[in-house]
Amino acid sequence: MSLTLVRSNESATFVMMFELLKVYRIKWTFVLLLPSFLVGQLYDSQTVPENAIHYFGLGYFPSSWQANLFMNDAYVSNELKQRIEFSTLSNALRLNYVGTEKMLEQFKKDYPNAPETRSIDFDVANYYFNNEKYRYALKWFMRVSENQVPKVNLPEYNFNKGYALFSAKRFKQAKPYLEKVKNNKIFESDAHYYLGHIAYQLEDFDEAEAQFSNISNPSQKENLSYFQADMNFRLGRFEQAIELGKAVLLKVSGAEISEISKIIGESYFNLELFKEAVPYLEAYQGKKGTWDNIDFYQLGYAYYMQQNYEKAIGQFNKIIGKKNALAQNAYYYLADCYLKTNQKAAAQNAFKSASRMNFDALIKEDALLNYAKLSYEIGNPYEEPPKVLLEFIKTFPKNEQADLVGDLLINSYTKSGNYAAALEILEDESGYKNNETLQRVLVLKAVEDFKKGLFSQSSEVFERAIKIKEDKLLEAYSLYWLGRSEYERNRFDNALDVFKRFKKHPNKTNIESNIRLPYDMAYIYFKLGEYPYALKFFKEFNAANDSFNASYQRDTFLRMGDCEFALKQYWPAMEFYNTAIALNPQRGAYATFQKGMSYGFVDRNPKKIQTLVELIQTYTRDPLLDDAIFELASSYSREGSTNEAVSSYDLLLSKYKNSPYIPRAILNKGLILYNQENYGEAKELLEDLAIKYRLDPVAQQAVRTLKEIALDQAEVNAFTQWIREQNLNTFTDIELEKTAFTSAEKQFLEGNSNTAEKLLKEYLELYPQGTYGNPAQFYLAEIYFEKEDFDEAFPYYKSIVEQQVSSYTEKSLVRIVSLLKKEARLSEAIGYLEKLDQIASFEENKRFAKLNLMQAYFASNQFEKTLEVSSVVLEIKNLDTSLQWDATLLKARSAVMLKDSLVAASAYEQLEQVSQKEYAAEALFFKADHLLKTKQHKASIEIIEKIAGARGQSGIWNAKALLLLAKNYYALQDSFQAIFVLESIIENFKAYSEITEEAQRLLKIYKASAAEENRSITQEDNEN
């Protein structure tokens, strides 16, 4: 597929030729003198002083000019005055005095009939000609017609005018004048010489050869070697061109060596003697130090044919600026060179460029085939590999490798991971049809959605996969994971139905997750509150569980314990809790707490106390500690150990100020003090409780006890006054209020949200400071939340968290944060998250607070706090993998912002291999950028290629990485790759305006730089 190239060196050749011709142009004897007849006219011895004639003849024009001035006075005759004036002007012309030409024109007007006037244009033209000012000479020659020239001077006129036109490259106009003197003895050799060069410039090489053969001047003949070599080259006589060119090389020097070397090199190239061509092509220096695309192609192809692929790349990759047959060939061979040197990503770019041109159909087809194969093999940073493969199948359906490409298309869906794009192609009515593949891709897409937590989407896609019924194994697989998706959506009844269908499926045993089915079904029954069935399936799973890790075993025993606990089978529950503790003592706080509670329900209060004390001493930082302390205090109280009870309540009140147990702890402590007849301290505690927690039901109990104290101490009037001052509900309203709230609560708990909403709003209107204000607001907020009326829900949640901590505070904080996060207002949630982090009693909410705090701090540019919290998050045991990645990523980003490159590099390194492609891409980008900055360009390119391979999931990091890629290639002087990448960024990543703008800026710089050595770039024609 090589190109045979015949060059056109017109401009450079003419410049070189003209310089040579000037040396051999005929030199006139009287170059400094006017023609003899004019001398006779101007300097008759009778009219002009001898000195003026003498000086002019010697070329002493200043002296001659002065002599004429001395003669020019009022007493001379008009005729003599006319002659003196003309003589003076002739000297002034030779002295380059300003305005001389205008003065000569004026002379012609003043003396229209003077003999000097008739010859003046010819004389001036000859003067400029003899002084090698051919442009000026031509201007004056063009004023002279042939009939104005004396017959004796016609040969001189024709030759001089012809040569002046020749020097101006007006070859066709020059030719007739030179033809007239080619048989004149004086001008014969020169005329043939220039006529030969005119024919050469007009590419009439046979005529040029005929004219050159009539040259008689030996020095001119000697100068013809270059032109004869070039003419033979142009006529395709490459052997003769080489022979003549080598002879010329022995005689020339400087720039002439470059031109002759080019002729010889191109001749060898066209004879396909590439080894011989290389040294001559290398010796070429270009035009004014620059090459064009043809020059780079020839040397590159010669290297290619010598299997010197690295050097070939160095030439082919400079071919930019035009889209033509030569460029298509060059890019095809450039791609092959990249393949031969194991630079597959670079080869992919070159094949794509060749495939987008239509000059050679075979090259286009083969280039597209290779582009498609490489897209499948290494990924594609600009297009989805399935689309490239499909393009080839559609464009060249009869290609012998079309079936292979079809197989690659199918496999690429799985490999690329861009299931959305694959589905778009598969479900296109005019596209590639394969239901089996469609079902497989649907399953993969659904699994991906499930892993991302998009359970609604995963359910929908699994159902689509099940309906295809192409592959029974995939059908069974989809049923199982559909059940899991429905469970995650809290659609427990649906999940149970799906699992029952899966259980009956003939292929269920071929699905690995089938072993887990009893565990999954047990959890559904557990969530539904059907504890006997849950217990049954947990036991079934436990009996068969030998393939899951200990965490599953521990969780199974915990849930069996919970089922027995819920069924009030406390002794069996304690056995299961004991087993769970033994499986993982470090995480035994919950099981220990439940065990303690179980002892209480079987009237083993001392054992309960002992168990709770063990919990408090063993798990000193567990979120259940405030629960344990409260229960311990209550247990002491039941045992009559009031001092121990009070001490436990004091511990809770002092250490866990944000615990939801605080109001009840104060109340219980107050009741103990009351029972001990410590009325003063009890009264102080209970009054504070009633005022501080007026919206909590404990406030009413506190008021009742305060009433008893008032009765005991005969202070009823003072108590009544205090009730009024504090605006506390009167006892006559308590039962009515309770009835109103209980009615609304019943409707809420039964799921009658519309009725509950109405009753709750009525309650809050009737009792704005009511005892049940907090639960009423929480229930109402939950109703609005379920209806997705978040604007209505938010104020109620906010009102709750602004009150003293209650059992509804933690849940409300979680909801508020979720709402703010949903609206991308996470930075506004920082205060709520910090409070949730302080009061959370559930471990999952504690984690929720930490994880979102980390993100909120980062969103509000508090990078030091982000770094601190992310480090804490990463210390959480059994943290979900995806959450570990989130924390590590924010740690890395914060370190970058804080200019802590060591911490950033360490964090990013942990993300380089994660399955979350966007995170891995960002980590790899950080590494590639560092390698670029340290000038490790090839290593940087290798890293960037990994990012490009995951184009569909790496988003903006792919675009950023491609910018780095262009910079790397530019540093490696690979202009083709650098410019290709930048143009591709501009074409394919318009969504990222900052990146495309930077690409456009760099493109201008890179093209300007490349244009310094490749003049083709300035002649871009964008042919298609």
SVG drawing of the C-alpha trace seen along z (x, -y; Angstrom):
<svg xmlns="http://www.w3.org/2000/svg" viewBox="-61 -85 99 114">
<polyline fill="none" stroke="black" stroke-width="0.4" points="0.0,0.0 3.0,-2.3 2.7,-5.6 5.0,-6.4 5.6,-10.1 6.8,-12.6 7.6,-15.9 7.0,-19.4 9.9,-21.6 9.0,-24.6 9.5,-27.4 12.7,-26.2 14.1,-25.0 13.5,-28.4 15.2,-30.2 18.2,-28.0 18.2,-28.1 17.9,-31.9 20.9,-32.3 22.9,-30.1 21.7,-31.9 22.8,-35.3 26.3,-34.1 26.2,-33.1 24.1,-35.9 25.9,-37.7 27.9,-40.7 28.0,-43.7 31.2,-45.5 29.7,-48.9 27.8,-47.9 28.8,-51.3 28.4,-53.2 25.4,-54.3 25.1,-52.8 27.6,-54.4 25.0,-56.2 23.7,-57.9 27.2,-58.9 27.5,-60.5 24.3,-62.3 25.0,-63.7 28.6,-64.5 29.4,-66.1 32.8,-67.8 31.3,-71.0 28.5,-71.3 29.6,-69.6 32.7,-70.3 35.5,-67.7 35.5,-67.2 31.9,-66.2 32.3,-63.7 35.6,-62.3 34.1,-61.9 30.9,-60.3 32.8,-57.8 34.9,-56.8 31.9,-56.4 32.7,-59.4 29.1,-60.5 29.5,-63.1 32.2,-64.9 30.3,-64.7 27.2,-66.0 29.1,-69.0 30.7,-69.8 27.2,-70.0 25.9,-72.2 28.7,-74.7 27.6,-74.9 23.9,-75.5 23.5,-79.3 21.3,-81.9 23.7,-82.6 23.7,-79.1 21.4,-78.3 18.1,-76.4 19.5,-73.4 22.6,-73.3 20.5,-73.9 18.3,-70.9 21.4,-68.7 22.9,-69.8 19.7,-69.2 19.4,-65.7 23.1,-65.0 22.5,-66.2 19.5,-64.0 21.4,-61.0 24.1,-61.5 21.4,-62.0 19.8,-58.7 23.1,-56.9 23.6,-58.7 20.2,-57.5 19.1,-61.0 15.5,-61.2 13.0,-62.3 15.1,-61.6 12.5,-59.4 9.9,-62.1 12.3,-64.7 13.0,-62.5 9.2,-62.2 9.0,-65.9 11.9,-66.2 9.8,-64.2 6.9,-66.5 9.1,-69.6 10.9,-68.3 8.5,-66.0 10.4,-66.2 13.9,-65.9 15.8,-62.8 16.6,-62.0 12.9,-61.7 12.3,-59.0 15.0,-56.8 14.7,-57.7 12.5,-54.7 14.8,-52.2 17.9,-53.9 16.6,-53.9 15.4,-50.3 18.9,-49.3 20.5,-51.2 18.5,-49.3 19.0,-46.1 22.8,-46.5 22.8,-47.2 20.8,-44.0 17.7,-45.9 15.4,-43.7 12.2,-44.7 12.8,-48.4 14.1,-47.5 11.0,-45.6 8.8,-48.6 10.6,-50.7 10.8,-47.9 7.0,-47.6 6.8,-51.2 8.8,-50.5 7.3,-49.1 9.4,-47.2 8.8,-49.9 10.4,-52.5 13.7,-50.6 16.3,-51.2 16.7,-48.0 20.3,-47.7 19.2,-47.5 16.3,-45.1 18.4,-41.9 19.4,-43.7 15.8,-44.9 14.4,-41.4 17.0,-39.6 16.9,-42.2 13.2,-42.4 12.8,-38.6 15.3,-38.1 13.6,-40.7 10.3,-38.9 12.0,-35.6 13.4,-37.0 9.9,-38.0 8.7,-34.4 6.5,-35.5 7.8,-32.6 5.1,-32.5 5.6,-36.2 9.3,-35.9 9.5,-33.0 8.6,-35.0 11.3,-37.6 14.0,-35.0 12.8,-33.0 13.6,-36.0 17.3,-36.0 18.0,-32.3 19.7,-32.4 21.5,-35.7 25.2,-35.0 25.6,-37.3 22.6,-36.0 22.2,-32.4 23.7,-30.4 22.0,-32.6 18.6,-32.4 18.7,-28.6 19.8,-28.5 16.8,-30.5 14.3,-29.0 15.4,-25.7 14.7,-26.8 11.4,-28.3 10.4,-24.9 11.7,-23.3 9.6,-25.5 6.5,-24.8 7.4,-21.1 7.9,-20.6 11.0,-18.6 11.4,-17.4 11.5,-21.0 13.9,-21.9 16.2,-19.1 16.1,-20.3 16.9,-23.9 19.7,-22.9 21.3,-20.8 21.8,-24.0 23.8,-25.8 27.3,-26.6 28.7,-28.3 30.8,-25.7 30.2,-27.3 26.4,-27.2 26.6,-23.6 28.4,-22.7 25.6,-24.3 22.9,-22.0 23.7,-18.9 21.3,-19.7 18.5,-20.5 19.1,-17.4 19.0,-15.3 15.8,-16.9 14.2,-16.6 15.0,-12.9 13.5,-12.5 10.4,-14.3 10.2,-12.2 10.4,-9.1 13.9,-8.2 15.0,-7.5 18.3,-5.6 19.5,-8.5 18.4,-11.0 20.5,-9.1 23.5,-8.9 23.4,-12.6 22.6,-13.6 25.6,-11.8 27.8,-13.5 26.4,-16.9 27.0,-16.1 30.7,-16.0 30.7,-19.6 28.3,-21.5 28.1,-22.6 25.8,-24.1 22.1,-24.2 22.6,-22.7 23.7,-19.4 20.3,-19.2 18.3,-19.6 20.4,-17.1 20.2,-14.6 16.5,-14.9 16.4,-14.1 18.6,-11.0 16.7,-9.9 13.3,-10.2 14.6,-8.4 15.8,-5.5 12.4,-5.6 10.4,-5.3 12.6,-2.4 11.7,-0.8 15.4,-0.7 14.6,-2.0 17.9,-1.1 19.8,-3.2 17.2,-6.0 17.6,-6.6 21.0,-8.4 20.0,-10.8 16.6,-11.5 18.2,-12.1 20.6,-14.6 17.7,-16.7 17.4,-20.0 14.0,-21.1 12.8,-24.4 14.0,-27.1 14.6,-24.5 11.2,-22.9 9.8,-19.7 6.3,-18.9 4.2,-15.8 5.6,-14.2 9.2,-14.5 8.2,-12.9 6.2,-10.2 9.1,-9.1 11.7,-8.9 9.2,-7.3 8.2,-4.7 11.8,-4.0 12.5,-3.3 9.4,-1.2 10.5,1.0 13.8,1.4 11.9,2.5 13.3,-0.4 9.9,-1.1 11.0,-3.6 12.5,-5.9 9.6,-5.4 7.3,-6.6 9.4,-9.7 8.6,-10.6 5.0,-9.4 3.9,-11.2 4.8,-14.6 2.3,-14.2 -0.5,-16.5 -2.5,-19.3 -4.0,-17.6 -6.4,-14.8 -5.5,-13.1 -4.3,-9.8 -0.8,-10.3 -2.0,-11.0 -4.2,-7.9 -1.3,-5.7 1.0,-7.4 -1.5,-6.8 -2.0,-3.2 1.7,-2.5 2.2,-4.6 -0.4,-2.4 1.4,0.7 4.7,-0.7 3.0,-1.3 1.7,2.2 5.2,3.6 6.6,1.6 3.7,2.7 2.1,-0.7 -1.5,0.4 -3.3,-2.7 -1.2,-4.8 -1.9,-2.3 -5.6,-2.6 -5.5,-6.3 -3.6,-6.0 -5.9,-3.3 -8.9,-5.4 -7.5,-8.3 -6.8,-6.1 -10.3,-4.6 -12.0,-8.0 -10.6,-8.8 -12.0,-7.5 -9.1,-7.7 -8.2,-4.0 -11.1,-1.7 -8.8,1.3 -6.9,-0.8 -10.1,-2.2 -11.6,1.3 -8.5,2.8 -7.9,-0.2 -11.4,-0.1 -11.1,3.7 -7.9,3.1 -9.4,0.1 -12.4,2.2 -10.2,5.1 -8.1,2.8 -11.1,1.1 -12.3,4.5 -8.8,5.5 -7.7,2.4 -10.8,0.3 -11.5,-3.0 -11.3,-6.4 -13.5,-8.1 -16.1,-5.6 -17.8,-2.6 -16.1,0.5 -19.5,2.2 -20.4,-0.7 -17.1,-0.5 -17.5,3.2 -21.0,2.7 -19.9,0.0 -17.5,2.4 -20.2,5.1 -22.6,2.6 -20.0,1.0 -18.3,4.1 -20.8,7.0 -19.0,9.1 -15.6,8.9 -14.1,12.3 -13.7,11.4 -17.2,10.1 -18.2,13.2 -15.2,12.8 -16.1,9.2 -19.6,10.3 -18.2,12.6 -16.1,9.8 -19.2,7.5 -20.9,10.0 -18.0,10.4 -17.3,6.7 -20.6,6.0 -19.3,8.0 -15.8,6.7 -16.6,3.0 -19.0,2.9 -21.0,0.2 -24.2,2.1 -26.4,-0.9 -24.7,-1.5 -24.8,2.3 -28.5,2.4 -29.1,-0.6 -27.4,1.3 -29.1,4.6 -32.6,3.1 -32.2,1.0 -34.6,2.5 -32.1,1.9 -29.2,3.1 -27.4,6.4 -30.0,9.0 -29.1,11.6 -31.6,12.4 -29.3,14.6 -26.8,11.8 -29.5,9.3 -30.6,11.4 -27.0,11.7 -26.4,8.0 -29.7,7.2 -28.6,9.4 -25.2,7.7 -26.8,4.3 -29.2,5.3 -26.3,6.6 -24.4,3.4 -27.5,1.3 -27.9,3.5 -24.3,3.0 -24.8,-0.8 -27.8,-0.6 -30.2,-1.4 -32.6,1.3 -35.7,0.0 -33.7,0.0 -32.2,3.4 -35.7,4.9 -37.0,3.5 -34.0,4.8 -34.1,8.3 -37.8,8.6 -36.9,7.7 -34.2,10.4 -36.7,13.0 -39.2,12.3 -36.8,13.1 -36.7,16.8 -33.7,17.5 -31.4,19.0 -32.9,20.9 -29.8,20.5 -29.9,16.7 -33.6,16.8 -32.9,18.6 -30.1,16.2 -32.4,13.2 -35.1,14.6 -32.8,14.8 -31.4,11.3 -34.8,9.9 -35.8,11.2 -32.8,9.5 -33.6,6.2 -37.2,6.3 -36.0,7.0 -33.7,3.9 -36.7,1.9 -38.6,3.1 -41.1,4.8 -41.0,7.9 -44.1,9.6 -42.9,9.3 -39.5,10.5 -41.0,13.6 -43.0,14.4 -40.0,14.2 -37.9,16.4 -40.6,19.0 -40.6,18.9 -36.8,19.3 -37.1,22.2 -39.2,24.1 -37.0,23.3 -35.3,26.4 -32.0,24.6 -31.8,23.2 -29.1,25.7 -26.8,24.3 -26.9,20.8 -24.3,20.4 -26.5,18.1 -29.1,20.9 -27.2,21.9 -28.1,18.5 -31.8,18.8 -32.9,19.9 -31.0,17.0 -32.6,14.5 -36.1,15.9 -35.5,15.9 -34.7,12.2 -37.9,11.5 -40.0,13.3 -38.0,11.5 -38.8,8.1 -42.5,9.1 -42.6,10.0 -43.4,13.7 -40.8,14.9 -41.7,18.7 -41.0,18.9 -38.0,16.7 -36.6,18.9 -37.3,22.0 -35.4,20.7 -32.5,19.3 -32.1,22.8 -32.3,24.4 -29.5,22.1 -27.4,22.7 -27.7,26.5 -26.4,26.3 -24.0,23.3 -20.5,24.6 -19.4,22.3 -20.0,18.9 -17.7,17.0 -18.0,16.6 -19.8,13.3 -22.8,15.1 -22.8,17.6 -22.6,15.0 -25.4,13.0 -27.5,16.2 -27.2,16.9 -28.0,13.3 -31.2,13.4 -32.2,16.8 -31.7,15.3 -33.8,12.3 -36.6,14.5 -36.7,16.5 -36.6,13.2 -39.5,11.9 -41.4,15.2 -40.6,14.7 -38.5,17.9 -35.8,16.2 -33.7,19.2 -33.2,20.5 -32.6,16.9 -29.7,16.6 -28.1,19.8 -28.1,18.3 -26.7,15.0 -23.9,16.9 -22.9,18.6 -22.9,15.3 -20.7,13.8 -18.3,16.7 -18.0,16.4 -16.8,12.8 -16.3,11.5 -15.1,8.1 -18.6,7.5 -20.6,9.0 -22.1,5.9 -25.6,6.3 -25.8,10.0 -24.7,9.3 -27.3,6.5 -30.0,8.8 -28.8,11.6 -29.0,9.2 -32.6,8.2 -33.5,11.9 -32.4,12.5 -34.7,9.7 -37.7,11.3 -37.0,14.7 -36.8,13.0 -33.0,13.3 -32.4,9.7 -29.0,10.2 -27.8,12.1 -29.2,9.2 -27.2,6.7 -24.1,8.9 -24.4,9.1 -24.9,5.4 -21.9,4.6 -19.8,6.9 -21.1,5.1 -20.2,1.7 -16.8,2.8 -15.9,4.7 -17.3,2.5 -16.4,-0.9 -17.0,-2.7 -20.1,-0.9 -23.2,-2.9 -25.3,-0.7 -23.6,-1.9 -26.3,-4.4 -28.9,-1.8 -27.0,0.6 -26.5,-2.0 -30.2,-3.0 -31.3,0.7 -28.7,1.3 -30.0,-1.6 -33.6,-0.3 -32.5,3.2 -30.7,1.8 -33.9,-0.1 -36.0,3.1 -33.6,4.8 -33.9,2.0 -30.3,0.9 -31.3,-2.7 -27.8,-4.1 -26.4,-2.0 -29.4,-3.0 -28.9,-6.7 -25.1,-6.4 -25.9,-4.7 -28.4,-7.4 -25.8,-10.1 -23.3,-8.3 -25.8,-8.4 -26.7,-12.0 -23.1,-13.2 -21.5,-11.1 -24.3,-10.9 -26.0,-14.3 -27.5,-13.7 -28.9,-10.3 -32.6,-9.8 -32.8,-8.2 -32.0,-11.4 -35.6,-12.5 -36.6,-9.1 -33.3,-8.9 -34.1,-12.2 -37.6,-11.1 -36.6,-7.8 -33.9,-9.5 -36.5,-12.0 -38.9,-9.2 -36.2,-7.5 -35.4,-10.7 -39.2,-11.2 -39.6,-7.7 -36.6,-8.4 -38.5,-11.5 -35.7,-13.7 -38.4,-16.2 -36.2,-19.2 -33.8,-17.6 -36.6,-15.6 -38.6,-18.7 -35.7,-20.6 -35.0,-17.7 -38.7,-17.2 -39.5,-20.8 -36.5,-21.2 -37.6,-18.1 -41.2,-19.3 -40.1,-22.6 -37.2,-21.3 -39.1,-18.4 -42.6,-19.8 -43.3,-18.0 -42.3,-14.6 -44.8,-12.3 -42.3,-12.1 -43.2,-15.8 -46.7,-14.8 -45.4,-12.1 -43.0,-14.7 -45.9,-17.1 -47.9,-14.3 -45.1,-13.5 -44.6,-17.3 -48.3,-17.4 -47.7,-14.6 -44.7,-16.5 -46.9,-19.6 -49.6,-17.6 -47.0,-16.1 -45.5,-19.5 -48.8,-21.4 -47.7,-23.6 -50.6,-23.1 -51.2,-26.8 -47.5,-27.3 -47.7,-24.3 -50.8,-25.6 -49.2,-29.0 -46.1,-27.3 -48.2,-25.3 -49.8,-28.5 -46.5,-30.4 -44.9,-27.6 -48.0,-27.3 -48.1,-23.6 -51.3,-21.6 -53.8,-21.3 -54.7,-17.8 -58.3,-18.2 -56.8,-18.4 -54.5,-15.5 -56.9,-12.8 -58.6,-14.7 -55.2,-15.4 -54.1,-11.8 -57.3,-10.6 -56.7,-13.0 -53.2,-11.9 -53.9,-8.1 -56.6,-8.3 -54.2,-9.9 -51.4,-7.5 -53.6,-4.5 -54.5,-5.6 -50.8,-6.2 -49.7,-2.8 -52.4,-1.1 -51.2,-2.8 -54.2,-5.1 -52.0,-8.0 -54.6,-10.5 -56.8,-10.1 -53.7,-10.2 -52.5,-13.4 -55.8,-15.1 -55.9,-14.0 -52.3,-14.8 -52.7,-18.3 -55.8,-18.8 -53.9,-17.6 -51.0,-20.0 -53.5,-22.9 -55.4,-22.1 -52.2,-21.4 -49.3,-23.4 -47.4,-22.8 -48.9,-19.4 -47.3,-16.5 -47.2,-14.4 -45.9,-17.2 -42.7,-15.4 -44.3,-12.1 -47.1,-13.9 -44.7,-16.0 -42.5,-13.0 -45.5,-10.9 -46.7,-13.9 -43.2,-14.3 -43.0,-10.6 -46.4,-10.8 -45.1,-13.7 -41.8,-11.9 -43.5,-8.8 -45.6,-11.0 -42.3,-12.6 -43.7,-16.0 -40.3,-16.9 -41.0,-20.6 -43.8,-19.8 -41.8,-17.1 -38.7,-19.2 -40.1,-21.8 -41.5,-19.1 -38.2,-17.1 -36.4,-20.4 -38.7,-21.3 -38.0,-18.0 -34.2,-18.3 -34.4,-21.8 -36.0,-20.5 -34.2,-18.6 -33.0,-15.2 -35.7,-12.6 -36.3,-9.2 -37.3,-10.9 -34.3,-13.2 -32.0,-10.6 -34.5,-9.5 -35.3,-13.1 -31.7,-14.0 -31.2,-11.1 -34.2,-12.2 -33.1,-15.9 -29.6,-14.9 -31.2,-12.6 -33.4,-15.4 -30.5,-17.9 -28.3,-15.4 -31.1,-14.6 -31.2,-18.3 -27.4,-18.6 -27.3,-20.8 -25.0,-18.6 -22.8,-21.5 -26.0,-22.9 -26.3,-19.6 -23.0,-19.8 -24.6,-21.0 -27.2,-18.3 -24.5,-15.7 -22.3,-16.8 -25.3,-16.5 -26.2,-13.1 -22.6,-12.0 -22.8,-13.0 -26.2,-11.4 -26.5,-8.4 -27.3,-5.2 -27.5,-3.0 -24.3,-2.0 -25.6,-2.4 -26.6,-6.0 -23.2,-6.7 -21.6,-5.5 -24.2,-7.4 -23.1,-10.6 -19.4,-10.0 -19.7,-9.2 -21.8,-12.2 -19.8,-14.5 -16.8,-13.5 -18.6,-14.4 -20.1,-17.6 -16.8,-18.9 -15.3,-18.3 -18.2,-20.0 -17.7,-23.1 -13.9,-23.1 -13.1,-22.1 -10.3,-19.9 -8.5,-19.4 -11.7,-18.2 -12.4,-16.0 -9.0,-14.4 -9.6,-13.9 -13.0,-12.3 -12.1,-10.2 -9.2,-8.7 -11.7,-7.9 -14.1,-6.3 -11.4,-4.1 -10.8,-2.7 -14.4,-1.4 -14.3,2.4 -16.3,4.3 -16.9,1.1 -18.6,1.8 -16.1,1.9 -17.8,-0.9 -17.8,-3.1 -14.1,-2.4 -13.5,-3.6 -15.5,-6.8 -13.5,-7.6 -10.2,-6.9 -11.1,-9.1 -12.1,-12.0 -8.9,-11.5 -6.9,-11.6 -8.7,-14.7 -8.4,-16.6 -4.7,-15.8 -4.3,-17.2 -6.0,-20.4 -3.8,-20.6 -0.7,-19.9 0.1,-16.8 1.4,-14.8 2.6,-11.8 -0.8,-11.2 -2.6,-11.8 -0.3,-9.4 -0.8,-6.7 -4.6,-7.1 -4.8,-7.1 -2.6,-4.1 -5.2,-2.1 -7.9,-3.1 -6.0,-2.2 -7.4,1.4 -10.9,0.9 -13.9,2.0 -15.5,-1.5 -14.0,-2.6 -14.4,-6.4 -12.4,-6.2 -9.7,-4.0 -9.6,-6.5 -9.1,-9.4 -6.3,-7.6 -4.6,-6.6 -4.9,-10.2 -3.1,-11.4 -0.3,-9.0 -0.1,-9.8 0.1,-13.5 2.9,-13.0 4.8,-10.9 4.3,-13.7 5.6,-16.3 8.7,-14.2 9.2,-13.7 8.5,-10.0 6.4,-10.3 6.2,-6.7 5.3,-5.5 2.6,-8.2 1.2,-7.1 0.9,-3.5 -1.1,-4.6 -3.4,-6.8 -4.1,-3.9 -5.6,-2.0 -8.0,-4.9 -8.9,-5.0 -9.8,-1.3 -12.7,-2.1 -14.0,-5.1 -17.7,-4.5 -17.3,-4.6 -14.4,-7.1 -16.3,-10.2 -14.4,-13.4 -11.2,-11.6 -11.0,-10.1 -11.1,-13.5 -8.6,-14.9 -6.3,-11.9 -6.4,-12.5 -5.2,-16.0 -2.2,-14.6 -1.8,-12.1 -1.5,-14.9 1.1,-16.6 3.1,-13.4 3.1,-12.8 4.0,-16.4 7.0,-16.1 8.0,-12.9 7.8,-14.9 4.9,-12.7 3.0,-15.5 0.4,-13.1 -0.6,-11.6 -0.6,-14.9 -2.8,-16.7 -5.0,-13.6 -5.8,-13.4 -6.5,-17.1 -8.8,-17.1 -10.6,-14.0 -11.1,-15.7 -12.7,-18.7 -14.9,-16.4 -16.0,-14.0 -16.0,-15.8 -18.1,-18.9 -19.8,-18.4 -16.6,-19.4 -16.1,-22.9 -13.0,-23.7 -11.2,-20.7 -12.2,-21.3 -11.1,-25.0 -7.7,-23.9 -7.5,-21.4 -8.2,-24.1 -5.5,-26.3 -2.9,-23.5 -3.9,-22.6 -3.0,-26.0 0.4,-25.9 1.2,-22.3 0.2,-23.1 2.3,-26.3 5.2,-24.3 4.8,-21.5 4.5,-24.1 8.0,-25.2 9.3,-22.0 6.3,-21.0 5.1,-23.7 2.1,-21.5 0.3,-22.5 -0.1,-26.0 -1.7,-24.7 -4.4,-22.6 -7.2,-21.9 -9.2,-19.3 -9.9,-17.2 -12.2,-14.2"/>
</svg>
